[in-house]
């Protein structure tokens, strides 16, 4: 993985976290994945270690769970 991936589901918690995140990390260094719009990527997120959204998967593979908007299981 060459850049971070921010997974979210579009809830207010997620949208707020995305806004804050993009004020800290340049947009060319992070991919934004809206799992509500791209449900085929839920399995990818789970495989990366995402347990709830919003979550940021860093380029080194570490997962940062930001607050708790929704369980990845609830999105399946």
C-alpha positions, 0 to 999 in steps of 0.5 A: 500500500502506498498511501493511507485509506480512510474508510467511512459510511457517510454518517455524521461522525464519519463525515466530520472525521473525514473533514478533520482528516483532510485538514491534516493529511494532503488529499493525494496521500489518502484515498477516501472510501465511502462504504455506503457507496462502495459496498464491494469494498467492505470485505477489503476493509475487513481484511485490512483490519477495520472493525468499525468506521470511521477508520484510517488504514495507514500505509504501513498497515496499521489501523486507526479506529476513529470514534465509533460510527458503525461496526463493519459487521453492521455494514455487511 
